[in-house]
């Protein structure tokens, strides 16, 4: 089984691989952080590209554009398996929310529980506003303290979705192929511990970069101490088979392939993308994404579930990869409709058609349109939409 859904709630855009995702420290001086400098939030190629794609109704374009130009909202969630979770939530709401509302400051928004994940909260205010506003000082201190104790995690709302769709239980073996910095790994660990302090299953958290693996251990496992997790440092596209004590090959009940991507859905967190983004970014990553997804599927048990996810809304990085994975599987994989899961989550259907553009927004309808020798290495068959016959079998329109 493969879960794939496009999250199109324009108030909750996709996350990127952010090394400080689960911290509340002031990072204004972090290298490359443009969030505190004047950034022109415009890119005509970006707007033109998404107008040409069919990933959401065109009448929503102005809303889409305005959402990406707003500040990233703050979101956090309480530890899923914490025995005092409900008490902590009650304490937060009673100690701070009432006082904030009584202040009557229209610039302050009380965090609200997400409809599709009651243990998670979000406010449209930015991290800067939450840190600096005097009315929110006590709430901010509470969040900092509880995060350091491991009782809650600062995590973007959209980043919480893949683990919820995987829905692992305590007896599941879970593979997180591209795990760092570890927010989803933590969430997966919490889920297998939710009903069992000593689960029979475990999570293998992998990342190709040694420094990011260290970050994963330091920021995730240091806060969530468990024997049910192992960290590996391997190229996800070449992840090796793992043998058990008897020499048998371990297959996984759940696989998360949150692959490397262009990150074009993370403009609110990574504003440098506004200046440098072109459609070429996705073209260069396409084959690597297929290779990682294919390796994830190979590691899956029969009857298991895999979620493929990116930080991009681009069908080249999403539907095109899933389509090729389904072609390669020759019927051993099927795409699952997730509309009955997280029913309160706003989403759009997947697409069966899309357009392929290069860096200069030149349109390619097929391989026959390639005239430059260098583009023959970039534009490959799997970038293009499936045939009508393929589309009828693949069900890429599933949400």
KAHUKA-V370620 format. One record per pair of residues at least 24 apart in sequence whose C-alpha atoms are under 10 Angstrom apart, sorted by the first residue. I is the first residue (numbers start at 1). GAP is how many residues later the second one is. Records with the same first field share a line. If there is no record, write none. Layout:
I = GAP + GAP
//
This chain:
1 = 253 + 296 + 299 + 300 + 301 + 302 + 303 + 304 + 305 + 306 + 331 + 332 + 333 + 334 + 335
2 = 164 + 252 + 253 + 254 + 295 + 302 + 303 + 304 + 305 + 306 + 320 + 323 + 324 + 331 + 332 + 333 + 334 + 335
3 = 159 + 162 + 163 + 253 + 302 + 303 + 304 + 305 + 306 + 319 + 331 + 332 + 333 + 334 + 335 + 395 + 396
4 = 158 + 161 + 302 + 303 + 304 + 305 + 306 + 314 + 315 + 318 + 331 + 332 + 333 + 334 + 346 + 392 + 393 + 394 + 395
5 = 156 + 157 + 160 + 302 + 303 + 304 + 313 + 314 + 330 + 331 + 332 + 333 + 334 + 342 + 343 + 344 + 345 + 391 + 392 + 393 + 394
6 = 49 + 50 + 303 + 304 + 306 + 307 + 308 + 309 + 312 + 313 + 340 + 341 + 342 + 343 + 344 + 345 + 391 + 392 + 393
7 = 151 + 154 + 305 + 306 + 338 + 339 + 340 + 341 + 342 + 343 + 392
8 = 47 + 48 + 56 + 150 + 305 + 337 + 338 + 339 + 340 + 341
9 = 55 + 58 + 149 + 336 + 337 + 338 + 339
10 = 50 + 53 + 54 + 55 + 56 + 57 + 58 + 336 + 337
11 = 52 + 53 + 55 + 56 + 57 + 59 + 61 + 62 + 113 + 146 + 147 + 335
12 = 55 + 56 + 60 + 61 + 63 + 110 + 112 + 144 + 145 + 146 + 147 + 253 + 334
13 = 51 + 54 + 55 + 59 + 60 + 143 + 144 + 145 + 146 + 251 + 252 + 253 + 254 + 255 + 256 + 298 + 299 + 300
14 = 142 + 143 + 144 + 145 + 147 + 249 + 250 + 251 + 252 + 253 + 254 + 255 + 295 + 296 + 297 + 298 + 299
15 = 140 + 141 + 142 + 143 + 144 + 145 + 248 + 249 + 250 + 251 + 252 + 253 + 254 + 255 + 295 + 296 + 297
16 = 140 + 143 + 244 + 245 + 246 + 247 + 248 + 249 + 250 + 251 + 253 + 254 + 294 + 295 + 296
17 = 142 + 161 + 162 + 163 + 164 + 165 + 166 + 241 + 242 + 243 + 244 + 246 + 249 + 253 + 293 + 294
18 = 162 + 163 + 164 + 165 + 248 + 251 + 252
19 = 161 + 162 + 163 + 164 + 193 + 196 + 197 + 200
20 = 134 + 135 + 161 + 162 + 163 + 195 + 199
21 = 132 + 133 + 134 + 135 + 160 + 161 + 162 + 198
22 = 54 + 125 + 126 + 130 + 131 + 132 + 133 + 134 + 159 + 160 + 161 + 197 + 198
23 = 120 + 121 + 124 + 125 + 130 + 131 + 132 + 196
24 = 103 + 107 + 116 + 117 + 119 + 120 + 121 + 123 + 124 + 129 + 130
25 = 102 + 106 + 119
26 = 101 + 102 + 105
27 = 101
28 = 100
32 = 238 + 239 + 240
33 = 236 + 237 + 238 + 239
34 = 235 + 236 + 237 + 238
35 = 36 + 93 + 233 + 234 + 235 + 236 + 237
36 = 92
37 = 234
38 = 233
39 = 232 + 233 + 235 + 236
40 = 29 + 231 + 232 + 234 + 235
41 = 24 + 27 + 28 + 29 + 226 + 227 + 230 + 231 + 232 + 233 + 234
42 = 26 + 27 + 231 + 232 + 233
43 = 230 + 231 + 232 + 233 + 234 + 235
44 = 230 + 233 + 234
45 = 232 + 233 + 234 + 314 + 315 + 316
46 = 218 + 228 + 231 + 232 + 233 + 315
48 = 313
49 = 229 + 230 + 265 + 306 + 307 + 308 + 312
50 = 263 + 264 + 265 + 304 + 305
52 = 302 + 303 + 304 + 305
53 = 260 + 261 + 262 + 298 + 300 + 301 + 302 + 303
54 = 260 + 261 + 295 + 296 + 297 + 298 + 299 + 300 + 301
55 = 258 + 259 + 260 + 293 + 294 + 295 + 296 + 297 + 298 + 299
56 = 257 + 291 + 292 + 293 + 294 + 295
57 = 291
67 = 201
68 = 197 + 198 + 199 + 200 + 201 + 203
69 = 198 + 199 + 202
70 = 54 + 55 + 56 + 197 + 198
71 = 53 + 54 + 55 + 56 + 57 + 196 + 197 + 198
72 = 51 + 52 + 53 + 54 + 55 + 84 + 194 + 195 + 196 + 197 + 198
73 = 38 + 49 + 50 + 51 + 52 + 53 + 54 + 56 + 57 + 83 + 84 + 195 + 196
74 = 37 + 47 + 48 + 49 + 50 + 51 + 52 + 53 + 54 + 55 + 56 + 80 + 81 + 82 + 83
75 = 36 + 37 + 38 + 39 + 45 + 46 + 47 + 48 + 49 + 50 + 51 + 52 + 78 + 79 + 80 + 81 + 82 + 83
76 = 35 + 37 + 43 + 44 + 45 + 46 + 47 + 67 + 71 + 76 + 77 + 78 + 79 + 80 + 81 + 84
77 = 36 + 37 + 40 + 41 + 42 + 43 + 44 + 45 + 70 + 74 + 75 + 76 + 77 + 78 + 79 + 80 + 83 + 110
78 = 40 + 41 + 42 + 43 + 68 + 69 + 72 + 73 + 74 + 75 + 76 + 109
79 = 40 + 41 + 68 + 71 + 72 + 73 + 74 + 107 + 108 + 110 + 111 + 112 + 115 + 145
80 = 39 + 40 + 71 + 72 + 106 + 107 + 108 + 109 + 110 + 111 + 112 + 113 + 114
81 = 70 + 106 + 108 + 109 + 110 + 111 + 112 + 113 + 114 + 115 + 116
82 = 68 + 69 + 70 + 108 + 111 + 112
83 = 68 + 111
84 = 67
85 = 34 + 66 + 67
86 = 33
88 = 58 + 63 + 64
89 = 30 + 31 + 32
92 = 47 + 50 + 51
93 = 46
95 = 43 + 44 + 47
96 = 39 + 40 + 41 + 42 + 43 + 44 + 46
97 = 39 + 42
99 = 36 + 37
100 = 35 + 36 + 38 + 39
101 = 34
103 = 32
105 = 30
107 = 26
108 = 25 + 27 + 28
109 = 27
110 = 26
114 = 43 + 230 + 231
115 = 227 + 228 + 229 + 230
116 = 45 + 48 + 225 + 226 + 227 + 228 + 229 + 230
117 = 40 + 43 + 44 + 47 + 225 + 227 + 228
119 = 33
120 = 32 + 33 + 34 + 35 + 36 + 37 + 40
121 = 33 + 34 + 35 + 36
122 = 33 + 34 + 35
147 = 76
148 = 71 + 75
149 = 74 + 75
150 = 69 + 70 + 71 + 72 + 73 + 74 + 75
151 = 72 + 73
152 = 71
153 = 30 + 33 + 34 + 67 + 70
154 = 29
155 = 28 + 29 + 32
156 = 27
158 = 153 + 187
159 = 24 + 25 + 28 + 99 + 150 + 151 + 152
160 = 24 + 27 + 28
161 = 146 + 148 + 181 + 184
162 = 25 + 26 + 94 + 95 + 96 + 144 + 145 + 146 + 147 + 148
163 = 24 + 25 + 26 + 28 + 91 + 92 + 93 + 144
164 = 24 + 27 + 177 + 178
165 = 91 + 140 + 141 + 142 + 173 + 176 + 177
166 = 25 + 87 + 88 + 89 + 90 + 138 + 139 + 140 + 141
167 = 24 + 25 + 87 + 138
168 = 24 + 25 + 33 + 34 + 35 + 85 + 86 + 87 + 137
169 = 24 + 25 + 26 + 27 + 30 + 31 + 32 + 33 + 84 + 85
170 = 24 + 25 + 26 + 27 + 28 + 29 + 30 + 31 + 32 + 58
171 = 25 + 27 + 28 + 29 + 30 + 31 + 82
172 = 27 + 28 + 29 + 30 + 31 + 80 + 81 + 82 + 132
173 = 27 + 28 + 29 + 30 + 31 + 55 + 56 + 77 + 78 + 79 + 80 + 81 + 82 + 127 + 128
174 = 27 + 28 + 29 + 30 + 31 + 55 + 77 + 78 + 79 + 80 + 81 + 82 + 126 + 131 + 132
175 = 27 + 28 + 29 + 30 + 31 + 54 + 55 + 76 + 77 + 78 + 79 + 80 + 81 + 82 + 121 + 124 + 125 + 131
176 = 27 + 28 + 29 + 30 + 31 + 55 + 60 + 78 + 79 + 80 + 81 + 82 + 120 + 130 + 131
177 = 27 + 28 + 29 + 30 + 31 + 55 + 56 + 57 + 58 + 59 + 60 + 62 + 78 + 79 + 80 + 81 + 82 + 115 + 116 + 118 + 119
178 = 27 + 28 + 29 + 30 + 31 + 35 + 55 + 56 + 57 + 58 + 59 + 78 + 79 + 80 + 81 + 82 + 114
179 = 25 + 26 + 27 + 28 + 29 + 33 + 34 + 37 + 52 + 53 + 57 + 77 + 78 + 79 + 80
180 = 25 + 26 + 27 + 28 + 29 + 30 + 31 + 32 + 33 + 34 + 35 + 36 + 37 + 39 + 40 + 51 + 78
181 = 26 + 30 + 31 + 32 + 33 + 34 + 35 + 36 + 37 + 38 + 39
182 = 24 + 25 + 30 + 31 + 33 + 34 + 35 + 36 + 37 + 38 + 39
183 = 33 + 36 + 37
184 = 36 + 72 + 74
185 = 31 + 35 + 36 + 44 + 71
186 = 30 + 33 + 34 + 35 + 37 + 38 + 43
187 = 33
188 = 68
189 = 31 + 32 + 35 + 36 + 37 + 39 + 40
190 = 34 + 36
192 = 36
193 = 33 + 35
197 = 29 + 31
198 = 28 + 29 + 30
199 = 27 + 28 + 29
200 = 28
201 = 27 + 28 + 51 + 52
202 = 24 + 25 + 26 + 27 + 28 + 50
203 = 24 + 25 + 26 + 27 + 28 + 49 + 51 + 52
204 = 24 + 25 + 26 + 27 + 28 + 48 + 51
205 = 24 + 25 + 26 + 27 + 28 + 51
206 = 24 + 25 + 26 + 27 + 28 + 29 + 30 + 33
207 = 24 + 25 + 26 + 27 + 28 + 29 + 32
208 = 24 + 25 + 26 + 27 + 28 + 29 + 31
209 = 24 + 25 + 26
210 = 24
235 = 57
236 = 24 + 52 + 53 + 55 + 56 + 57 + 58 + 59 + 60
237 = 51 + 52 + 53 + 54 + 55 + 56 + 57 + 58 + 59
238 = 53 + 54 + 56 + 57 + 58
239 = 53 + 56 + 57 + 59 + 60
240 = 55 + 59
241 = 57 + 58
242 = 57
249 = 50
250 = 49 + 50 + 51
251 = 47 + 48 + 49 + 50 + 51 + 53
252 = 44 + 45 + 46 + 47 + 48 + 49 + 50 + 51 + 52 + 53 + 54
253 = 46 + 47 + 48 + 49 + 50 + 51 + 52 + 53
254 = 42 + 43 + 45 + 46 + 47 + 49 + 50 + 51 + 52 + 53
255 = 38 + 40 + 41 + 42 + 43 + 44 + 45 + 46 + 49 + 50 + 51 + 52 + 53
256 = 37 + 40 + 41 + 49 + 50 + 51 + 52 + 53
257 = 32 + 35 + 36 + 37 + 38 + 39 + 40 + 49 + 50 + 51 + 52 + 53
258 = 31 + 34 + 35 + 49 + 50 + 51 + 52 + 53
259 = 26 + 29 + 30 + 31 + 32 + 33 + 34 + 49 + 50 + 51 + 52 + 58
260 = 25 + 26 + 28 + 29 + 32 + 49 + 50 + 51 + 52 + 57
261 = 24 + 25 + 27 + 28 + 48 + 49 + 50 + 51 + 53 + 56 + 57
262 = 24 + 48 + 49 + 50 + 51 + 52 + 55
263 = 47 + 48 + 49 + 50 + 51
264 = 46 + 47 + 48 + 49 + 50
265 = 45 + 46 + 47 + 48 + 49
266 = 45 + 46 + 47
277 = 82
278 = 79 + 80 + 81 + 82 + 83
279 = 35 + 37 + 77 + 78 + 79 + 80 + 81 + 82 + 83
280 = 76 + 77 + 78 + 79 + 80 + 81 + 98 + 99
281 = 36 + 77 + 78
282 = 30 + 32 + 33 + 34 + 35 + 36 + 74 + 75 + 76 + 77 + 101
283 = 33 + 34 + 73 + 74 + 75 + 76 + 95 + 96 + 97 + 100
284 = 93 + 94 + 95
285 = 31 + 32 + 93
286 = 30 + 31 + 32 + 34 + 35 + 92 + 93 + 94 + 96 + 97
287 = 30 + 34 + 37 + 91 + 93 + 95 + 96
288 = 33
289 = 28 + 29 + 31 + 32 + 33
290 = 27 + 28 + 30 + 31 + 32 + 33 + 34 + 35 + 92
291 = 30 + 34
292 = 29
293 = 28 + 29 + 31 + 32
294 = 27 + 28 + 30 + 31 + 32 + 34 + 35
295 = 30
297 = 28 + 32 + 35 + 36
298 = 31
302 = 30 + 31
303 = 29 + 30
304 = 29
305 = 28 + 29 + 30 + 31
306 = 27 + 29 + 30
307 = 28 + 29
314 = 40
315 = 35 + 36 + 37 + 38 + 39 + 40 + 41 + 68 + 69 + 70
316 = 38 + 39 + 40 + 41 + 66 + 67 + 68 + 69
317 = 66
318 = 32 + 33 + 78
319 = 31 + 32 + 33 + 34 + 35 + 64 + 65 + 66 + 67 + 77 + 78
320 = 31 + 32 + 33 + 34 + 62 + 63 + 64 + 65 + 66 + 76
321 = 61 + 62
322 = 60 + 72 + 74
323 = 29 + 59 + 60 + 61 + 62 + 63 + 67 + 68 + 71 + 72 + 73
324 = 57 + 58 + 59 + 60 + 61 + 62 + 70
325 = 57
326 = 64 + 67 + 68
327 = 55 + 59 + 63 + 67
331 = 62 + 63
333 = 61
334 = 59 + 60 + 61
335 = 58 + 59 + 60 + 61 + 62 + 63 + 64
336 = 58 + 59 + 60 + 62 + 63
337 = 58 + 59 + 60 + 61 + 62
338 = 60 + 61
339 = 59 + 60
340 = 59
341 = 58
347 = 52
348 = 49 + 50 + 51
349 = 47 + 48 + 49 + 50
350 = 45 + 46 + 47 + 48 + 49
351 = 34 + 40 + 44 + 45 + 46 + 47 + 48
352 = 33 + 34 + 35 + 36 + 38 + 39 + 40 + 42 + 43 + 44 + 45 + 46
353 = 31 + 32 + 33 + 34 + 35 + 38 + 43 + 44
354 = 29 + 30 + 31 + 32
355 = 28 + 29 + 30
356 = 27 + 28 + 29
//
